Every structure is written in structure tokens, then in C-alpha cells.
Amino acid sequence: MMAVASPQLAFRSIVHVDMDAFFASVEELDHPELRGQPIVVGADPRAGRVRSVVSSANYVARRYGVRAAQPVTMAWRLCPNAVFLPPRFARYSEVSDAVMEVLSGFSERTVRLSIDEAVLDCSNAGKKFGTWKSLGRAIKDAIKKEIGLSCTIGIATGKTLAKMACELHKPDGLTLVPPGQEKAFLAPLPVEAIPGVGPRAREILQRIGIHKIADLQQANLDLLVAHLGKPALELWQLACGIDNSEVIAHFERKSYGEECTYDKDLSQLEEVAQALKDLAEQLEYRLAEDNVSGRTVTLKVRFADFRTITRAQTVPVPIRTAPFLEEAAWRIFRLHVSDSQLREDRIRLLGIQLSNLYRMRKGEQLWLF
């Protein structure tokens, strides 16, 4: 945690919460006998599932170099004594909902950014907590007490600044960026610490002599625009600590989807039928949680050579149950992939997405057909 004075909550107070190694931490929570051991959430390569990737790893495994999105075979080579556990997304979603319930007690303006991240506008919480440090500690203690997990928190006067603060001290960190000290906080950080500055933008900035955010703060704005275009002004403002983006608590998603990459390429109709059934059941679970149905079903098919097709079909009335999702996806598949193509090209990935959403009101029943 930064050794700085804890500002009063009279200022705009944005809190970014990131659950520590979330999937792996939930597994430790449910399997306390595994604590202290390296845990990798992903298919076990020793069981022949070599195509999968790591979904999460606890901090013990990370000391060996294991990271999310690595092939599980690489994780095994780096840490052969790791415990590999299959992902349990329904369980992670359940715990994520419980975390959001805790956070909503601190602010009505709370937005879930992902299954393990959220942002809160706590600008009106000053009377109760007094300081950012007290607020941050209260949130961390509540999550620990109610859920049993640790989190890392960043607090600042803007959303992006709070996220950047959160990234600095993991796990179980609390980093504050006091009002008026934003430029000083940002100055020593590399430019790629700014969300959205990827390898290409970093390369452009380094080419014109900009390596640290301090360099960006002093840069000529016309020069930045010439090299980066319209995003240059927003990037420069953020580097100078100007971050006025609002926490909008009523964002509505446009689609829901599930997809899976298979360890063995699919080449038989029976395999495809079972795969679509599994995906439809997973998708139904999420739709039911949010009480959402939809009319447009999109099927994604990726062949063994990585060629990918997506095809959509709109049904007359909203659906969300697995049998109707499965039926629609199967109908699309049979229309666009022939038996011979399936046998010859084989399928590496399948996905089902539902869009054109309909959010049911309280007490309203799901369409029967």
C-alpha cells in the first residue's frame, strides 16, 4: 500500500475491486486441504487433455511462472507438482454474485466489469467511512468475512486511475491515489500501464521518445495527434490525471454466449449433437440467472484448420431454455455444414450465442414456445 495520507471522501471516490486469483481462490475455499499447494484451474494434461489452457492459477503456482491463458502442457512443465482442477464456472458465478451483493452494500452505483472485477462510485459514503483508507479496509474486511476471499483495491478520483492503482500491489493490496497527486502517481509508470496502450501504441510512443508516463505528460500534443490520431488527446489527459468517466450502473449487455475448444476434433454428427447440447445447457444457466431470453441464435464453428464461420437465425418468439437453444443451433449447423465437410474438415470449436435480447419484468413468465 502506498504510504500516503488518506484523503477525505468529500472528493469523487471511485473504487476498483479485483478478486485475487479468483477461480483458484474459490477452489482453495472449497478445498482447504489444498492450501499452500500450487493450484492450476484447467484440464489436467496428464489425462490427455493437452489442448486446453489455464483459466487461473493461485499465487503459489504463479511463482513457478504459471499464468492464465498458457497451454496446460506449459503449466505442467513449469510446475509438474501442481494440482490441476477442472473449471467450475457455475460455482465461480455463484461466488461472484455473492461478492457483488457485498459490494452493493457500499454503493448503489456498483458495476460488475467481469466475473472477478467491479467498480464502485462511493462519493456519497464520506459520512460513514470518513477516509479512503477506512473505506478500502471496510470493503476488504466485508468480502473476507462474508465470502472468505481476499481482494485487491485501488481508489482514486477516476475509474481508469483506480484500475491502474489496483494493478500495482497484488495480492491483497490497497492503493490510494490522493486528489491532487494523480500526476505524481502516474509519472514513474511505463506508458503500457495505461489501459488500452497495447504493443502497437507502445511501439509508436517509444519511437518518438516516450517510455514513461512522465514523458507523455511533457509531450507535445500536436506530435501525439500526428502519430496516434484522435485517441492522443484522451491519452494525454489521462497521463495528466484527468479522468472524468462516470460509473454507469445500468449497462445492458447485448448478447450471451458459450463456446468450447475440444481436445479432440469433432468429426461425427453424434459428437456435434452432444457438444451443442452441453453448450445449450451452460447458456441456459446464465440466461436463467439474469431472467433473459432472446430471439437471435448464432452458431460459431471453427474447423481444424482454424477457418471459422458464424451463422445466425432469428426465431419468432424469445427463447432461453436448453432444448430450444440446442434445436436452433442444430438446425443452423445442418443447414451450413455438410456430412462430408464435417468428416473431412473436422471441428475444433463450437459456440452458441443468443442476442436480440428480451428482459422479462418481475412476475412475467417465460414464453412457452
C-alpha positions as CSV (number, residue, x, y, z in Angstrom):
1,M,0.0,0.0,0.0
2,M,1.3,3.5,-0.8
3,A,2.5,5.4,2.2
4,V,0.3,8.5,1.6
5,A,-2.2,10.5,3.6
6,S,-5.7,9.0,3.3
7,P,-7.9,11.6,1.6
8,Q,-11.4,12.5,2.9
9,L,-14.3,11.2,1.0
10,A,-15.6,14.7,0.2
11,F,-13.8,14.1,-3.1
12,R,-15.0,12.0,-6.0
13,S,-14.3,8.5,-4.8
14,I,-14.0,5.6,-7.3
15,V,-13.1,2.1,-6.0
16,H,-11.8,-0.7,-8.3
17,V,-12.1,-4.2,-6.8
18,D,-10.2,-7.1,-8.2
19,M,-10.6,-10.6,-6.6
20,D,-7.2,-12.3,-6.1
21,A,-6.6,-15.3,-8.4
22,F,-10.4,-15.7,-8.3
23,F,-11.0,-19.2,-9.8
24,A,-8.1,-20.7,-8.0
25,S,-9.1,-18.9,-4.7
26,V,-12.6,-20.4,-4.9
27,E,-11.1,-23.8,-5.3
28,E,-8.9,-23.2,-2.2
29,L,-12.0,-22.0,-0.4
30,D,-13.9,-25.2,-1.3
31,H,-10.9,-27.5,-0.8
32,P,-9.0,-26.1,2.2
33,E,-6.7,-29.2,2.3
34,L,-5.1,-27.8,-0.9
35,R,-4.0,-24.5,0.6
36,G,-0.2,-24.0,0.3
37,Q,0.0,-26.2,-2.8
38,P,0.3,-24.9,-6.4
39,I,-3.2,-25.0,-7.9
40,V,-4.0,-24.6,-11.6
41,V,-7.6,-24.3,-12.9
42,G,-7.6,-26.1,-16.2
43,A,-7.8,-29.5,-17.7
44,D,-5.1,-32.0,-16.5
45,P,-2.6,-32.6,-19.3
46,R,-1.7,-35.9,-17.6
47,A,-5.2,-37.1,-18.6
48,G,-4.5,-36.4,-22.2
49,R,-6.4,-33.1,-22.4
50,V,-3.4,-31.2,-23.9
51,R,-5.3,-28.6,-26.0
52,S,-6.8,-26.7,-23.0
53,V,-5.4,-23.5,-21.5
54,V,-5.0,-22.3,-17.9
55,S,-8.1,-20.5,-16.6
56,S,-6.4,-19.4,-13.4
57,A,-3.5,-20.2,-11.1
58,N,-3.0,-19.4,-7.4
59,Y,0.0,-17.4,-6.3
60,V,1.9,-20.5,-5.3
61,A,1.7,-21.7,-8.9
62,R,2.5,-18.3,-10.3
63,R,5.9,-18.3,-8.5
64,Y,6.8,-21.1,-11.0
65,G,5.8,-18.9,-13.9
66,V,2.3,-20.4,-14.5
67,R,-0.1,-17.8,-15.9
68,A,-3.7,-17.7,-17.2
69,A,-4.1,-18.4,-20.9
70,Q,-1.0,-20.6,-21.0
71,P,-1.4,-24.1,-22.6
72,V,-1.8,-26.5,-19.7
73,T,1.1,-28.5,-21.1
74,M,3.4,-25.5,-20.5
75,A,2.0,-25.1,-17.0
76,W,2.8,-28.7,-16.3
77,R,6.3,-28.3,-17.5
78,L,6.8,-25.2,-15.3
79,C,5.2,-26.8,-12.2
80,P,4.9,-30.6,-12.5
81,N,3.7,-30.9,-8.9
82,A,0.7,-28.6,-9.4
83,V,-2.8,-29.7,-8.7
84,F,-4.9,-29.4,-11.8
85,L,-8.6,-28.8,-11.3
86,P,-11.3,-28.6,-13.9
87,P,-13.1,-25.2,-14.1
88,R,-16.5,-25.0,-12.3
89,F,-18.0,-21.9,-13.9
90,A,-21.4,-22.2,-12.2
91,R,-19.7,-22.2,-8.8
92,Y,-17.5,-19.2,-9.8
93,S,-20.6,-17.3,-11.0
94,E,-22.3,-18.1,-7.7
95,V,-19.4,-16.7,-5.6
96,S,-19.2,-13.7,-8.0
97,D,-22.8,-12.9,-7.3
98,A,-22.2,-13.1,-3.6
99,V,-19.3,-10.7,-3.9
100,M,-21.4,-8.2,-5.8
101,E,-24.1,-8.5,-3.1
102,V,-21.5,-7.4,-0.6
103,L,-20.2,-4.6,-2.8
104,S,-23.7,-3.2,-3.4
105,G,-24.0,-2.6,0.3
106,F,-21.3,0.1,-0.1
107,S,-22.7,1.9,-3.1
108,E,-25.8,1.8,-5.3
109,R,-23.6,2.7,-8.2
110,T,-21.8,-0.6,-8.5
111,V,-20.9,-2.2,-11.8
112,R,-19.6,-5.7,-12.4
113,L,-16.8,-5.4,-15.0
114,S,-16.2,-9.2,-15.2
115,I,-16.7,-12.2,-13.1
116,D,-13.9,-11.1,-10.7
117,E,-13.8,-7.3,-11.1
118,A,-16.1,-4.4,-10.2
119,V,-16.0,-0.7,-9.9
120,L,-18.0,1.4,-7.3
121,D,-18.7,5.1,-7.1
122,C,-18.5,5.7,-3.3
123,S,-18.5,9.5,-3.5
124,N,-21.5,9.7,-1.1
125,A,-20.0,7.4,1.5
126,G,-17.9,10.1,3.3
127,K,-20.2,10.5,6.4
128,K,-20.0,6.8,7.2
129,F,-16.3,6.0,6.5
130,G,-14.5,9.3,6.6
131,T,-11.4,8.4,4.6
132,W,-10.4,6.3,1.6
133,K,-8.3,4.1,3.7
134,S,-11.2,3.3,6.1
135,L,-13.5,2.7,3.1
136,G,-11.0,0.3,1.4
137,R,-10.4,-1.6,4.6
138,A,-14.1,-1.9,5.3
139,I,-14.7,-3.4,1.8
140,K,-11.8,-5.8,2.1
141,D,-12.9,-6.9,5.6
142,A,-16.5,-7.4,4.5
143,I,-15.5,-9.6,1.5
144,K,-13.2,-11.6,3.7
145,K,-15.8,-12.1,6.4
146,E,-18.8,-12.8,4.2
147,I,-17.1,-14.7,1.3
148,G,-13.8,-15.9,2.8
149,L,-11.7,-14.5,-0.1
150,S,-9.2,-11.7,-0.4
151,C,-9.2,-8.9,-3.0
152,T,-7.1,-6.0,-4.2
153,I,-8.4,-2.5,-4.2
154,G,-7.4,0.8,-5.9
155,I,-9.1,4.1,-5.0
156,A,-8.8,7.3,-7.0
157,T,-10.9,10.2,-8.4
158,G,-11.5,8.3,-11.7
159,K,-12.2,4.8,-13.0
160,T,-9.1,4.3,-15.0
161,L,-6.9,5.8,-12.3
162,A,-8.5,3.4,-9.7
163,K,-7.9,0.4,-12.0
164,M,-4.2,1.4,-12.5
165,A,-3.8,1.7,-8.8
166,C,-5.4,-1.7,-8.2
167,E,-2.9,-3.3,-10.6
168,L,0.2,-2.1,-8.6
169,H,0.0,-4.1,-5.4
170,K,-1.3,-7.7,-5.7
171,P,-2.5,-9.8,-4.0
172,D,-4.5,-8.3,-1.1
173,G,-3.4,-4.7,-1.8
174,L,-4.9,-1.4,-1.1
175,T,-3.5,1.5,-3.1
176,L,-4.7,5.1,-2.9
177,V,-4.2,7.9,-5.4
178,P,-5.0,11.1,-3.4
179,P,-6.7,14.0,-5.1
180,G,-4.1,16.4,-6.5
181,Q,-1.4,13.7,-6.6
182,E,-2.5,11.9,-9.8
183,K,0.3,13.2,-12.0
184,A,3.0,12.3,-9.4
185,F,1.5,8.8,-9.0
186,L,1.4,8.2,-12.8
187,A,4.8,9.8,-13.7
188,P,7.1,6.9,-13.0
189,L,4.9,4.2,-14.6
190,P,5.6,2.8,-18.1
191,V,3.2,4.0,-20.8
192,E,1.9,0.5,-21.2
193,A,0.5,0.7,-17.7
194,I,-2.4,2.8,-19.1
195,P,-5.3,0.5,-20.1
196,G,-5.6,0.4,-23.9
197,V,-1.9,1.1,-24.6
198,G,-1.0,-2.2,-26.3
199,P,2.2,-3.3,-28.1
200,R,1.5,-1.3,-31.2
201,A,0.8,2.0,-29.4
202,R,3.8,1.4,-27.1
203,E,6.0,0.9,-30.1
204,I,4.8,4.2,-31.6
205,L,5.3,6.1,-28.4
206,Q,8.8,4.7,-27.8
207,R,9.7,5.6,-31.3
208,I,9.2,9.3,-30.5
209,G,11.0,9.0,-27.2
210,I,8.1,8.4,-24.8
211,H,8.7,5.5,-22.4
212,K,7.3,6.6,-19.1
213,I,4.0,8.4,-18.4
214,A,6.2,11.4,-17.2
215,D,7.4,11.6,-20.9
216,L,3.8,11.6,-22.0
217,Q,2.9,14.4,-19.6
218,Q,5.5,16.6,-21.1
219,A,4.9,15.6,-24.8
220,N,3.8,18.0,-27.5
221,L,0.1,17.3,-28.1
222,D,0.3,18.0,-31.8
223,L,3.1,15.5,-32.1
224,L,1.0,12.9,-30.3
225,V,-2.0,13.5,-32.5
226,A,0.2,13.2,-35.6
227,H,1.3,9.7,-34.5
228,L,-1.7,8.4,-32.7
229,G,-4.7,10.2,-34.2
230,K,-7.8,11.2,-32.2
231,P,-7.1,8.9,-29.1
232,A,-4.0,11.1,-28.4
233,L,-5.9,13.8,-26.5
234,E,-7.7,11.4,-24.2
235,L,-4.4,9.5,-23.6
236,W,-2.6,12.8,-22.8
237,Q,-5.4,13.9,-20.4
238,L,-5.3,10.6,-18.6
239,A,-1.5,10.9,-18.2
240,C,-2.1,14.3,-16.6
241,G,-4.5,12.7,-14.2
242,I,-7.7,14.0,-15.8
243,D,-10.2,11.1,-15.6
244,N,-13.9,12.1,-15.5
245,S,-15.5,8.9,-16.8
246,E,-18.7,8.1,-15.0
247,V,-19.7,4.8,-13.3
248,I,-22.8,3.8,-15.1
249,A,-24.7,1.3,-13.0
250,H,-27.3,0.2,-15.6
251,F,-25.2,-1.2,-18.5
252,E,-27.2,-3.7,-20.5
253,R,-25.3,-6.4,-22.4
254,K,-26.3,-7.2,-26.0
255,S,-25.7,-10.9,-26.0
256,Y,-24.9,-14.1,-24.1
257,G,-22.7,-16.9,-25.4
258,E,-20.9,-20.1,-24.6
259,E,-18.1,-21.8,-26.6
260,C,-15.7,-24.6,-26.2
261,T,-12.4,-25.7,-27.9
262,Y,-12.3,-29.5,-28.0
263,D,-9.3,-31.7,-27.1
264,K,-10.1,-34.0,-30.0
265,D,-11.5,-32.6,-33.2
266,L,-15.2,-33.5,-33.8
267,S,-15.9,-35.5,-37.0
268,Q,-19.2,-37.3,-36.2
269,L,-22.7,-35.9,-36.1
270,E,-23.3,-37.6,-32.7
271,E,-20.3,-35.7,-31.2
272,V,-21.6,-32.4,-32.6
273,A,-25.1,-33.1,-31.2
274,Q,-23.8,-33.8,-27.7
275,A,-21.5,-30.7,-27.8
276,L,-24.4,-28.4,-28.8
277,K,-26.5,-29.9,-26.0
278,D,-23.7,-29.2,-23.5
279,L,-23.3,-25.6,-24.7
280,A,-27.1,-25.0,-24.7
281,E,-27.3,-26.2,-21.1
282,Q,-24.5,-24.0,-20.0
283,L,-26.0,-21.0,-21.7
284,E,-29.5,-21.7,-20.2
285,Y,-28.0,-21.5,-16.7
286,R,-26.7,-18.0,-17.3
287,L,-29.8,-16.8,-19.1
288,A,-32.0,-18.0,-16.2
289,E,-29.8,-16.3,-13.7
290,D,-30.4,-12.9,-15.4
291,N,-34.0,-13.7,-16.4
292,V,-33.2,-13.0,-20.0
293,S,-34.4,-14.6,-23.2
294,G,-33.6,-13.8,-26.9
295,R,-34.7,-14.3,-30.5
296,T,-31.4,-14.5,-32.5
297,V,-29.3,-17.6,-32.2
298,T,-25.8,-17.5,-33.7
299,L,-23.7,-20.6,-34.2
300,K,-19.9,-20.4,-34.4
301,V,-17.9,-23.2,-36.0
302,R,-14.1,-23.3,-36.1
303,F,-12.6,-26.1,-38.2
304,A,-9.3,-27.9,-37.6
305,D,-7.5,-25.6,-40.0
306,F,-8.8,-22.6,-37.9
307,R,-11.2,-21.5,-40.6
308,T,-14.3,-20.1,-38.8
309,I,-17.9,-19.5,-39.8
310,T,-20.7,-17.8,-37.9
311,R,-24.3,-18.2,-39.0
312,A,-27.4,-16.7,-37.3
313,Q,-31.1,-17.4,-37.3
314,T,-33.9,-15.4,-35.7
315,V,-36.9,-17.2,-34.2
316,P,-40.4,-15.8,-33.9
317,V,-40.5,-15.5,-30.1
318,P,-37.9,-15.2,-27.4
319,I,-36.3,-18.4,-26.1
320,R,-33.8,-19.3,-23.4
321,T,-34.3,-23.0,-22.4
322,A,-31.6,-25.5,-23.4
323,P,-33.9,-27.7,-25.7
324,F,-34.9,-24.7,-27.8
325,L,-31.3,-23.3,-27.9
326,E,-30.0,-26.7,-28.9
327,E,-32.7,-27.2,-31.5
328,A,-32.0,-23.8,-33.1
329,A,-28.2,-24.4,-33.1
330,W,-28.6,-27.9,-34.6
331,R,-30.9,-26.5,-37.3
332,I,-28.3,-23.9,-38.3
333,F,-25.5,-26.5,-38.2
334,R,-27.3,-28.9,-40.5
335,L,-28.0,-26.0,-43.0
336,H,-24.4,-24.9,-43.2
337,V,-22.1,-27.9,-42.6
338,S,-22.5,-31.0,-44.7
339,D,-21.7,-34.5,-43.5
340,S,-18.7,-34.8,-45.8
341,Q,-17.4,-31.4,-44.7
342,L,-17.7,-32.5,-41.1
343,R,-15.8,-35.7,-41.8
344,E,-13.1,-34.1,-43.9
345,D,-12.5,-30.8,-42.2
346,R,-13.3,-31.7,-38.6
347,I,-14.4,-29.2,-35.9
348,R,-12.1,-27.7,-33.3
349,L,-14.5,-25.3,-31.7
350,L,-18.2,-24.7,-31.3
351,G,-20.1,-21.8,-29.8
352,I,-23.7,-20.7,-29.3
353,Q,-24.7,-17.0,-28.8
354,L,-28.1,-15.5,-28.0
355,S,-28.8,-11.9,-28.9
356,N,-31.8,-9.7,-29.7
357,L,-32.5,-10.0,-26.0
358,Y,-35.7,-9.7,-24.1
359,R,-35.5,-8.9,-20.4
360,M,-38.6,-10.1,-18.6
361,R,-40.3,-8.0,-16.0
362,K,-41.0,-9.2,-12.5
363,G,-43.7,-11.8,-12.4
364,E,-43.7,-12.3,-16.2
365,Q,-43.5,-15.9,-17.4
366,L,-41.1,-17.3,-20.0
367,W,-42.5,-17.9,-23.5
368,L,-43.7,-21.5,-23.8
369,F,-42.7,-21.8,-27.5
